[in-house]
Amino acid sequence: MVPKTGEKTVDKKKKLTAPASDFSVQLNEQQKRAVEHGAGPLLVVAGAGTGKTTVIVERLSWLIKEKGLRPDELLCLTFTDKAAGEMADRIDRRLPYGYIDLWVMTFHSFGERMLREHAIDIGLPGDFTILNERRQNLFIRQHLDEFNLKYYRPLGQPTKFIRDLVKHFSRCKDEAITPEEYLAFVKNERLNRDQADFVHKTDETNSTAQELERLTELAEAYQTYNRLLLERGYLDFGDLINQTLRLFKTRPAVLERYREQFRYLLVDEFQDTNWAQYALLKLLAAPNNNLTVVGDDDQSIYKFRGASISNILEFKRDFPQSADVVLTENYRSKQNILDQAHAFIQLNNPNRLEVQLQNAQAAFNQTVSKQLQAARRGSGVIETLVADTEADEARQVLEKALEIKNAEPKTSWNDLAILVRANDHAEPFLAAAERAGAPYQFVASRGLYRKVVVLDLVAWLKLLDDYHEAAAMYRVLNLPVFSFTSDELIDLNHEARRRSLSLYKLLELHSTLAFLSRQAHQDGERLLGLIRRQTEQSRRNTVQKVCFEFLETSGYLTYLSRDDDPKKLEQLSYLNAFMREITDFERSVREPTVAAFLHNHELSLESGEEGDLEPNLENGPESLKIMTVHAAKGLEFKHVFITNLVERRFPSTERSESIPVPDALVRETVPEGDIHLQEERRLFYVALTRAKDRVCLTRALDYGGARLKKPSAFLYELKLVTERSVAEERKRQSNILDVKIRSVAAPEPEAILKRVSAESKYDYSRLNAYDRCPWQYRYAYVIGVPSRGKPEFSYGQTMHQTLHDFFHLIRQRTDRPQTSLFSQTTPAVQATKPSATKPSVKLAELLEIYERAWISEWFPSEVKLAEWKKRGQDSLEKFYESHAGQFPVPLYLEQPFTIRLNEYTIGGKIDRIDPISSNPEAGVEILDYKTGSGRTEPTKEQKFQLLLYGLAARDPNVLNLKVERLTFIYLDSNERFTIQPAEPDFAAAKTWALNQINQIRSGEFGATPGVVCRTCDYFSICPFRKLK
């Protein structure tokens, strides 16, 4: 029976009771109303700096601790993985007990999780691959001949519109427009072709017939694109939402299952949700509609065509009786900064929630005012800076930052930020910071392909593909692992031109070049040998193997990881990101050769791709942050510089959609007026409200070009400039003397300590890695040195996935659900079926599952791959036969968990949990698969893995099971090792885990060379390694 809205369904006997928590959060009256709202819809309008994340976290905590809901009965959706991670971490700290599953994730992650579980229900492959925008571009390019394109495939430049088509398709999916709807729209337009208003307003010179052909081409291309995706087992990000919508609409039982599970839904940044996402929310929240949405239209900077209030007004129409709370107490900025920001954003009236709700919602439960009130006393500083040139502006901003830093001893570099409108505008400030010696970090979401280490690695691959690639050879000669001086490189280039030779051919003659030093001769020979060896290897090895061989053999990896230089650590993070892209490439093609990768990379660059970055502001030494305003959203700084405030920079020049979605297909309400200017104002409002104590608005008169730049319209709107003051500026000729900027001390050496002490979440693998060798842990988890893959990894993942899918199929055929997510009672009580069943899955099916799950990566040769594959098949056949026709029906498979140990949390996944027997009181057995032989007893540390799993399983706030047995299954030898745990065993595991955590957090990373070195991923670069 589905409860009515507001009806309490939690049995007090089963209510989760939380022990007293050391954490206490003081809420203001507005926040308290939002947090303690009962059942039914709730709209929280949360202004900048008013603690919206606190409200969401506290509401989740309140629902769990006061209303007795389990964490897995709450669904909290965010827009970025970073926001989801931060929120989950805060909930970790807020809850004094462990939990089984915390559903805090992005919309896309939620859609993926639904589809992975239920793909078969709507005819999708369960092992679908998700294409990001880069791979969408490449996918269309690879299949361009299958699209019937004319208008969007010009003869001279056939790939010109691929990026635009991808964006168009993405917009269609944001609006949940199906190919069938698009085609029907075009058909209807053909019937009405004589209507005078049909011709698209931006292309009035086209005839109606031509416009119809263009739209028909788009609709058919959209249909072809979706068909090709599904035929090849691909989904894009839009599909993750739309296919989940289709799942819920066409499979009522699945929808009802999740409606029963998720009793309360919470959504962050609601103003930026698109139509499809909101449709999904409404479908899932019904009929109880326990839906909390949190947003602020004034901070909507990602919305389609500036529709910043569309969803919030739609929410009020859908739920007219919703409770409404406006958070206005600001904990960040001084009052005069807030007043200036509010006065400015009101220029967007009437297309603001503050006005629209007051006009349309007479029953709104309070005066609708978004005027923020500062909790901090005193006035902030609002100032302007005008320079002659772009370079002067950058220099003066750095001077001002240094002045502030020196005048305020308690101010760190982390307290200062320079905000730009676009990534390209950051270059002068980066150069000024470099010259000043100021520690800085450029925070960007794109630009991976321009990073030094990536350019170096691509240059090396190009050199292997073509020895005579001059630019690639020159870059390689400049690598820090070779000792060629600047003079030697100049002479090499000159001599190569004089002799009409490539640099490679000239280097082969290095013994005849008298201008090279002895060390250069040695490095030249070493480089030639490396090129020859790797060229041969590149013909038979994958790109990733070639890259790792180069990084290790050349010494480049050692160079990047041998000290704690912040710039080298930053390059390591970029190297990791690029290696992940290479892995992604290798999994998407049949022949992942160097030549294929370079071709793929060139296509990405041609299509305008820059490479995605995942900036990490928490790690690393303190530094001045230089970033776009978009990247600054959600952050705060004591002192903020908003730069380049001139015409055509901020606000920027409007760029309309190159291929707009026809208005008749757009479901969202688009505002009237100058949409672009309104969106730019919101962006500027976000920039202003990042500042706690000071905002400095800067500009220059000359940014190059034929004429001087006018001040930004925003400065006029803020009344900080007038026509008269601008005229005076242009009369004067300023000659500002260069001021020598004092060098800044190098970043503090405690950077690594800060990083490890900030962590609070761990897992067994990390703790065991530290126990084996703290120095290895440092390489892997602290500074993030990438490591080679191994056959063991691919084999192990294959076997685990095979057995998961095998037992999942058994459970499906015996109709036992994964009970943990959907029931108030413990699984042990529900286990009424026998613990084993006759073989509902045949051996042939098991081997077929194995074939699908097989991962062919990191095997040194085809021969070795075949040997490993045969080994796995033999192991599975023995495994199947050993059960003698009786297979257990697991209660759980790959079950995630999180438990609390003091102030830390430990997470993980349990391979399998089986009931001991059909008797509910008999308890359960926890099983973990090992690919190997069980000829020797597991070490004490290995047993701790099972004991930590046991702690999670028996935790009353996690699984609440009676744990009787803990078992390792050794697949290769088909042997078992079983523990019947006692209380001292669990206590020992807790003590061991806390000891490892405390040592990690104290920064103790001494090496323990010995037997462990034989299997260490970092053997080739470790200065403490033992060779024997």
N, C-alpha and C positions, 0 to 999 in steps of 0.2 A: 504494500500500500504506500503510495506517494503522499507524504505529509503536505498539508496546506502551508502557504506562506506564513511564517511566524510560528508555526507549531514546533514545539521542542520535542525532538525524537531521541535524545541521548538518555539512555537508562543510567540513572545515578550510580547504580552498582557497577556499571562498566565505564564510568567516567574516568578519564586519565587524570590522575592527581599528580601535581608537580610538587616536588620538595621546594622548600624556600630557596629563592634564587638570590645570589649575591648582586645581581644586576638590578638596578632600579632606574627608571626613566621618568623624569618629571615632564608631564604633559600640560600644556596650557588648556584652557577651557574648550577652545575650538578643536584641538587635537583629540582631547578626551571624548568629545561627542562623536567624532569620526571613528575612533578606535572602538568605542563601546556601543556602537550602533548594532541593533539586533538583526532580525531577519528583514529581507526585502532589499530593494535597490537603494544604492547610496551614491551620490555624486559629491566628490571632494574636489573643490577648485583650490589648487595649491599654488600660491604665488612663489616666486623665486626666493629661496632661502628660508622657507617656512617649515621645513622638516617633513616633506612628503614621504621620503623613504622611512623615516622614523614612524610615521603614521601607519604605513603599510606593514612594516615589521611588527609593530606593537599590536596592530589588529590581528595579524596572524597568530601572534603569541597569545593574545587575549582569547581568541576563539578556541585555541588548543587548551589553555590552562583554566579558563573560566567557563567555557561552554562545553568542554570535554570532547572536542573533536580531535580525531587523529590527524597528524600532519598530512597523510595521504588522502584526506578528505577535502583538502584545500588546494586550489589551483591558482597560482599567481603568475601572470604573464607580463613579461617586460619586452623591450625592443632590442636590447643588445645582450650578448653573452656576458659582457663585463658587468652590466647592471644586474643580471640574474645571479652571477657569481658573488657580487658584493652583498646582494640581499640575502642569499643563502648563507653566507658567512656570518652576517649579523643575526640571522635566525639561529644559527648554530650556537652563537654566544648567548642568545636570549633564552634558549630552552635548556633547562638543567638536566635533561635526560636525552637518550638517543632516540632515533626514530627509524622507521623502515624505509620510507621513501618520501622525499620532499619535492613536490611538483612546483618548483620555481624555475621558470625557463622562458625562452623566447617563444613567440608565436610559431616560428618555423621549427624550433626543436619540439614543440608540442605536436605539431602536425606530423613531423617525421616519426615521433614515437607512436602516434596512433596508426600511421600507415605501415610501419614495420610490423606492428602487432596484427593488423587487420587487412593487409594488402590483398590477401586471397579472397576476402569478402567482397571486393569490388573489382576483381580481375587484374590486379596489379602484381608484378613480380615482387616477392618479399625482399629480394636482394637488389632493389633498384639503386641506381647511382644518382646523386644530386649534382646538378650542374650549376656552378656559380656563373656570374656574368661573363667572365673570361672564357670559360669552357662553352657557354652558349654561343659566343661569337665564333669560336673555332668549329663548333658543331655545325652551324649554318654554313660556314665557309666550306667545310668538307662535303656537305650535301647540297651545295648551291644549285647543281644541275637538276635536282629533284624539285626545285621550286619553279613555278611558271611565272618568272619575273621578267618584266620589260621596263616599266617605268622606274623601278627600283634596282635595275641592273644595267646601268649605262655601259655602252660598248667599251669605251676607253678605260673605265674604272669599275669593273663588275662587282667589286667588293665594297664600294664606297658607302652603301647604306646599311651594311650588316649591323653595325652598332645601333643605328637608329631603329632598325626592325626589332632588335632584341628589346630595346627600351619600350617600343610600342606594344609588343607582346606582353611585356611585364605590366604595363599600365592596364591592358585589357584584363589581366588576371587579378590586378588589384581591385577591379570593379566586378570581378566574378563573371566576366563576359565569356561565354562559351563560343567555340567556332561556329556552332549551329546558329546561335543568336546573331553573330556577326554576318553570316551568310544570309540569314533571313532579313536582316536590316537592309542589306544591299539589294536583295530581291524586291523588297517593298519600295525602295527608292527608285528602282527601275520602273515600277508601276506608276510612280508619281513623278516621272522624269520631267514632266512639263511644268512642274511647280516653279515659280519664279525665284523662290528663296532657296532653291536647292544648292546652287553653286557655292562652294566653300568661300567664305568671306576673304580669306587671305590669298585666294588665287582666282580672282574674279574674271581674269582674261581667259581661263580655260572654259571650254564648252561643257555643257552638261554631260554629253556623251563621254568626253575625256575624263571628267571627274568620276563618272560611274565606273569607267574602266580601272581607274586608279584604286577606288575603293574595293572593287571586285578582286583586284590583284592582292590587296592587303588581306581581305577576308580569306581568300584561298590560301595565301601564304601562312596565315595564322593556323588554318586547318592542317596544312601540310606539316608545319613545325610540330604541332601537338601529336600528329600521327607518327612522325619519325621518332619523337622522344619515346613514345610508348612502345613502339616496335623494338627499340634498342634498350629498353629497360631503364630509361632516364626520366628524371623529374627535375624541373627547375624549382626555384624557391616559391614562385606563385602557386605551383601545383601542390606544394605541401599544405597550403591553406585550402585551395579549391577542391582537391581530392578528398581532404578530410571533411569538407562540407558535403561533398557527394556521398561519402561513407555514412555520415550521420543522417542525411536525408533519405537514402535508399535502404538503410539497414536499421530500422527502428529499435531492434533489440540491442544493437551496439550502442546507439545513442542513449537508450534507457540505462544501460549498464554504467555509462560514465556520468549520466545525470544523477544516478543514485550514489556514485562514488564521490563526485565533487559537489559537496553540499554548499560550499561558498567559493565564489570566484572573485579575484582581485586583479585589476589591470592598471599598470603603471603607464604614464605618458599617453593617456587615452586620446588626447587631442591628435596624435599622429597615427592612430589606427586607420587603416583603409576600409573601404566598404565591405570587402570580403571578410576581413578579420572581425569586424563588428557583427556581421551576419553570423559568423561562427560562434561568437560570444552569446548572442541572443538565443541561438538554438540550444546551446549547452546549458545556459542558465535557467531556461524554462523547465517546469512551470513555477517553481518557487521564486525564481528571480533574485536569489541572494547574490547580487552582483554589485561589487564596489569598483567604481572607476575613479581614477585620480588623474587630473590633468590641469593644464593652464594654456588657454588659447594664445596668450601673449608670448609663449615660448614655443609655439608651433613653427618649426623651421624646416620640416621635411614633408609637409603636406602637399598633395597634388593641387596645383593651381591655387595655392593659398587658401584652401578650404579649411581654415584653422578652427572654425566653430561648428562645422557641419555635423560631426559625430556627437558633440556635446548637446547641441540643439535637438538632434535626432533622438538622443537618449532621453531628453525631457519629454519629447513627444511620445516615445515608446513607454516611458515610465513616469506619467504625470504626477504620481503620488510619491515619487522617490524622496528620500531624505536628502537634504542639501547642506553641505558645510563648506564655508569659505575660510581658508587659512590665510591670515593676514599678518600674523606676528613673525617678523623676519629676524632671524638669528645671525645674519651675516653682515649686512651693510649698515653704515651710518645713515641717519634719517635724511640728510640733505641729498645724498646719492639716490635714495629711494624716491624722494619727491621729484627729483629731476627726471628719473626714469619713468615715473607714472605720468607726469605731465607730457612727456614725449610720446608715450605709446597711446595716449588718448587721441592723438592725431589720426589713429586708425579707426576711430568711431565713424559710423555706427557698427562697423563690422567687427565688434568685440563682444565677448560674452557679458561683460559688465553692463553693456547697454541692451543687448538682445534679451537677456534673461529678465531684466527689469521691465522691458516693454511687453514681453510675451508671457511672462509667468507671474501673474498677480499673486499667486499663492506661495511664491518663494518665501521660505521661512525666516528670512532676515533681509535687512537692507543690503542690496547687492553693491558692495564697494570692494574693489581690489586694491585700494590704496594701502600699501604695506606700511606697517608700524615697526620701527626698529626696536629690538630688545636691548641693543647696545647704546649707551649714552654717548653724547658728544657729536661733533660734526666731522665729516670726512673732507677730503680735499678733492675739488674738481678743478682741473687746470688744463691749459692748452699749451702746445708747443708748436711753433712754426719755424721751419728751416728753409734754407735756400734750395737745396737739391735733395734728391732721394737719398744719396749717400750721407749728406749732412743730417737728415732726419734720423737715420739709423745710428749715426755716431752720437748725436745728442741724446737719443733715447738711452743708449748704453751709458753715457755719462750720468744721466739722471738716475738710472738704476744703481750705478756705483755710489752716487751721492747718498741715495736713500739707504743703501746697504751699510755704508760707513757711518751714517748718522744714527742708525738704529741697531745697536749691538745684538738685540734679540731677533732681528729680522734675518731669516736665512734666504738663500737663493730660491728655495722652493716657494717663497712668499711673493715672488715677482713673476709676472707673465706679460709677454708681448703678443697681442692678438692682431692677426691680419685677416683680410677678407678672403684671400685665395692663397693657395700653397706657393705660387710663383712670387707673391709679394714678400715672402719671408727671406729671400736670398740676401738682400742688403743687411738685414739684422743678424743673420747667421755669420756673415763675413765680419760685421762689426764686433760681434761677440768673440769671434775667433781672434781678431786683432787685439781685443782688450784682454784676452786671457781669461775671460769669464767662463765658468762652467755653464754649459747650456745644453738643452735637449730640444730638438725639433720634433714636435709631436704631430704626426700626420697619419692619415689612414691609407695613403697611397704613396708610391715612390720607391718601392722595394727594388725595382730594376735599376735605379740610379745609385744604389748604395755601393760603396767601394768594393766590398767583398764579393758582391754579386757580379759586378763588372769584371772583377779579376777572374772569377770562376768561369764566366761566359767567354772571356778572352782565351782562357786555357782550352776550353772545348773547341772554340773556333780554330785555334792553332792545331789541334789534333785533326780537325776536319780538313784544314788546308794550311800546310807549313808556310805558305807564302803570303798569308794574311798579315800585312805589315802592321796594322794598328794593333792586332792581337799580340803579335810578337813583341812590339814595343811595350805594351802594357805588362806583359809577363816579365820582360827584362827589368821593369821598374818595381817588381814585387819586393817586399821587404826581406824575403828569404834569400834574395840574391844581392850581391854586394857591388853591382855596377854603379859607378859614380855618375853624376850628371855630365861631367866632361867626357867620360867614356861613352855614354849613350849618344851624346852629340857627335862624337867622332865616328861611332858605329853607323849612325844614320848618314853622315857625310860620305863615308867610305862606300856604303852600300849604293848610294846614288852614283858615286864616281865610277864604280865598277859595273853598274847596271845589274846588281844582284839583290835578291831579297835579303832581309835581315837574317833569315834562317840559313840561307846558303853562305852568307858572310860569316856567320857564327861557326859553321863547319870548318872555316879556314882560320879560326881564332889563333892558332899557333903561329900564324904569319903576321899577326897584328901586334906591332911593338908597343902601341899606345895603351894596351890593356895591362893591368897589374897582374901580379901572380895570382891573387885571389880571384880576379875576374876570369882568368884562364881556367882556374879550377871550377868556378861556378858555371862557366860556359860549357865545359865538358859534362858537368853534372846535369845541366839543363838539357843538353842534346840527348843524353842517355835516357832521361826521363821522358822526353818527347817520343823517342823511338819505342820504348817499352809500352808507353800508354797508347800510342797509335795502334800497335798490335792488339792490345787489350780492348780498345774501343770497338774493334770489329766483332768481338764476341761477348763483351760484357755490357751490362746496362749502364745507363748514364750515372746512376747513383754510385755504382761500384767504381766507375772511372773517377768520379769526383772525390770519393773517399781515398782512393789510392793516391791521387794527386795531393790532397790536403795533408795526408800523413807522410808520404814519401818526401815531399818538398820541404816539409817542416812548417808549412803555413798554419796548420792546426795548432802546433806547439807554440808558434809565435802569438797566436790570438789568445791562448789560454794559459800562458806561463806566468802571468802576473795579474794583478787586479786593476789594470788600467781601464778606467770607465769607457774610453772610446773603443778599446778592443772588445770589452764585454758587450758593448752595443753592436759591434760588427758580428759578434758571435750570435746574437739574437737574430740578426738579419740572415746570417748563414742558415740558422735553423729554419727560418721561414721559407727560404729558397729551397732547401732540401725537402721540405714538405711539399712544395710545388712540384718538385721533380718526382717525388713518390706518387703524387696525384697523376702526373703525366704518365708514369710507367704503368699505372693501373688502368689507364684509359686507351692504350694502344697495344697492338699485337707485338710490335718490334720496337722496344724502347731504346733505340740506338742513339748515339751522340748526334748523328746527322738528322735523325727524325726530331730530336728534341730542339736542336738549333732552328730547324725549319718552323717548328711549332712556336718557338720563342720569337722568331722574326715576325710571324703572323700576328702574334699578340701585340708586339710593338707597333706594327703597321695599323692595327685596329684601334690604337690609342691607349692600350693598356699600360699602366704604370707599375703594377704589382701591388697587392694589398699588404698593408702593415697593420700590426696589432700593437699600438703603443702601450707601454707599461709605465705608468707614472709612479707606481709604488716602489719599484725596484731601482737600484742604482743610487749613486751619490746625489746630494742636493745639487740643484741646477736651476738656472733661469729657464723658464718654459717659453718657447716660441711656438705658436700654434694658430690654426685658423679658429674663427669664432665657433664654427660648427663643432670642432674638436673640444672646445672649452665648455660646452654645455654640460651642466651637472657639476662643474668644478668651481672652486673659489680661491681667491688670492687676496692678500692684503693690498697689493699695489698692482694695478692693471694699466697697461698702455694700449690704447686702441689707435691703430696707426693708419696711415694712407687715407685720411679723411678728406678726399677730394672727389670731384666729379668723375664719374665713370669707373671709380674704384670702389667706393663705399658711400652711397649705394652703387651697386654694379649695374652694368648695362643689361637690359632685359634680353634673355635668350629664350625665345618661344620653342615649344616642342617642334622638332623637325617633322615628325609624323604624329599629329594629334589624333586622339581617339574622337570619333564623331560625337558631337554634343548629344545626339539622340540616344547614344549608348551609355553616356556617363550617368551614373546613379546618384553621385554625390551632389550636394547643392554648392555651386561655386559662387563666391561673393561678387558683388558689383564693385565698380571703381577701379583704381589703379592697383591691380592685384600684385604686381611685381614690387611696387614701392611699399605696399603694406607688408609684404614678406621681408623686404630688406629692413623695414623699421623693426619688425619683430627680432630679426637677427641682431640689430644694433641694441635693442632692449636687453637681449641675452648678454651681450658684451658688457653693457653698463652694470648689470646686476651680478656680474662675477666679482666685482670689487668690494672689498670689505672696508678699507680705509681711504683709498685714493684711486681716482681714475684720471689718467692723463690722456688727453685727446690730441693726437699729433698729425701733422701734415707737412708737406713741402710745396714750394711754389713751382718747382721744375722737376718733372719726372721724365725728361727727354721729350722729343717731339718739337713741333714747330712753334707751339705756344705754351704759355704758363697755364697751370691748372687752377680752376676755380675751387673754392672750398666746397666741401660736401653740403648738400641740401640739409643734412641733419644738423650741421653746426648753425645754420640759419634758424632751423626749427627750435633748437635749444637756446636761441638768442645769444650765442657765444660769438657770433660774428655778424656784422652788418655790411651793407654795400659800401658805406663810408670807410669802415675800417679796412675793407679789402682794397679799396682804391688807394689808401695810404700805404698799404703794404707794397703795392706795385710801383709806387714812386721811389721808394727807398732802395738803395743798392746795398745789400748786406755783405760784409766781408768778415766772416766769422773765422777767427784764427783757430787752427787745430789745437786742441788741448790734449796733451799727452795723458793717456788713460793708464792709470796704475795697474800693474799686473795683479791678478787675483790669485790667492793661494790655491794650490792644487786641491782637488776634492779630498775629503777626509778618507783615510784608509779604513774607517769603520763601515764602509758601504755594505760590505758583505754581512757584517754583524747585524746591521739594521735590517737587511733583507730576511735573514733567517729568524730573527727575533719577532718579525711581523707575522710569521706564519702561525697558523693554529690548527690546520687540518692535515692529517697524515694518513698513510695506509701501510699495510704490512710490507709491501715491496720496498718502499722507501726506507722503512726502519731496518729491514733486513740488509739492504744495500749499505746502510751506515754501519751496521754491525760487522759486516764483512770487511769493509775498508772505508773509513771516513773520507779519505782523499778521493776515492772513486765517487762517493756520494757528492762531494764538492763539484767534481767535473760534471756529473749527470744532472744534479738538481739545483745547484746554487748558481754556477756560472753558465750552465747549459751547453756544454760541448756536445755537438751531435755525434752519434755513434753509428757504426756500420750495422746493418742488419745481419742476421745469422740464419742458417738453415733451421736451427733449433727453434727460432722464433716463429718462422713461417709454419713449421711442422706443428708446433704446440698450438698455435692459433687455429690451424686446420682441425686438429683433433678435438679441441674444445668446442668449436662451432659445430662439428659433426655430431658430437654426443648431445649437445644442446638441442639441435634440430631433431635428432632421433627421439629423444625423450619427450620433446614438445609434441611430436607426432603421436607418440604413444598416449600422451595425456589427452590430446584432441580426440583420439579414437575411443578412449575410455570415458570421455566427457567429464574430466576433472579440471576445473578452472584453477588459475593461480589465485588462491583464496586470499592471499595477504592484502590485496588491494580493495576488496569489495565486501568485507564482512566485519562485524563487530566482535564476533567470537573467534577464538583461536583456532588455527587450522587443525590442531590435534583433536579438538572436540568435534570438528566437522568430518574427520576422516572415517567415514562409515564403510567405505569400500575396502576390499582386500588390498593388502600392501603390494601384491604382485598380480600380474595378469598374464594370460597366454599371449604368445607373440603376435600382437596385432600389426606389427611392422616386420616385414620379411628381411632376411639378410640382404637380398638383392636391393631392397630399398635403402638399407643402411649404407651400402656401398655406393649407391647412386647419390645419396646425401653427401657422402665423403668426396665424391668426384666434383660436385657443385661447390663444396666448401674449400677445395684445394687451393692453396696459395703458392704460386710458383716463383716467389721472390727469394733472392739471396742464396740460391744453390750455385756452387762453383762451376758446375757443368751439367749437361743434359744427363750424363751417366749418373752423377750423384743425385740429381733430381729423381731419376727413375728408382734408384735404390731407396731413397727416403719414402717415396710414394708406395713402393712395395712393402716397406716396413710398416707403414700405417695401415695398409690393407690387411696385412697378416695380423696385426694387433687387433683390429676391429673384428676380424673373423673369430679370433680366439675369445675376444670379449663376448661376442654374440653366443658362441657355443657354450661358454662357461655358465651361462644363465639357465641352461637346460630347459628352455621354453618358458621360463618364468621371469618376467621383467617387472621391476617395481614401478609404481605410478607415482612419480615425485610430487611432493607438495609444492616445491619451488624449484625454479631453474634460473641460474644467473641472477640471483636475488641481491639487489643492492641494499646496503645498510649504512647507517651512521650511528656510532655510539660515542658517548662522552666519557673521557677520562680526565677528571679534574677540569681544568679550563680548556682542554684540547678535545678535538674530535678525531676519530679514526673511522675511515670509510672503507668500503670494499664491496666485492661481489662474491657470493657463495655459489659454487658450481651447481650443487644439487642438495636438496634436503628431502629425505625419504621418511615415511612413517615406518616404525619398527614392525608393526603388525596392524591388523584391523582393529585391535583394541586401542581406543583413544588414550588410555592411561599409560600405554607402553612407551610413549615418547618418540623421539625422532633420531635419525642418524644424519650427520652432516658429512658430505663427501666432497673431496677435492681431487681433481685429476692431475696426475703427473705423467709426463711423457718420458719414460725412462724405466729403469729396473729398480725393484725394491729389494735388492739382495742385501743391503745393509739397513740397519735401523735409522730412521730419520734423526737428525741432530735435534738437540733441545730447542734451538732457534726455529727449526722447521716445524716442530710441534706447536710452537707458539702461534703459528699461522692458524692452525685448526682451533686452538684455544681462544684466539681473538674472535674467530667466527662463532664459536660456541657462546662467548660472552654476548655477542650481538643477538644470536638466536634466542637466548633465554631471557634477555632484557625485557621486562614487562611493557616497556614503551616502544619496543621494536617489533619482535616477532612473538615474544611471550610463549616460547616452546619449552617443553621438557627435553633437554638434550641428554641423551643416554650414550651415544657413541659418536666418535670423531674418526673419520677414515680417510686415508690416502689411497687412491686407486692408481697403481702403476700400470699404465696401459701396455707398454712394450712387453713386460714379463707377465702381465695378467695376474698381479699379486696385490694383496691388500695389507695395509698396516692400520690397525684400529686401536684407539685409545678409549678407555672408559673413564672420563675425566672426574676428578674430585675437586673439592673447593681449593685445596692448596695449589693445584695445577692452574686454576683460573687466576689465583692471586699472583702466582709466579709470572704468568703472561702479562698481567697488568703492570707489575713492577718492571719487567724487562722493557715494555713499550715506553713507560714513562722515563726510564733511564736513557733510552735512545733519544727521546724527544728533548730532554733537558740538555743532553750533550750537544745535540744539533743546534739548539737555540743559544748555547754558550759559545758557539763558533769553534768547537774543537774538531779540527779536520786533519789530524795527524795520519800519515800513511801507515799501513800495516802490511808491508810487502811480504810475499811468501807464496804459498800455493794458490792463493786467490789471484795472483798476477796471471796465471795460465789462461784464465777465461775472462780477464778484464777487457772491456771494450776500449780502454784508454791506454793499453799497454804501450802503444807506439809513441805516445807523447808524454808518458809519466816519467818524471825525473827520478822516482824512487823505485822503479820496477826492478824485480829480480828476474834475471834471465833463466835461471835454473831453479 
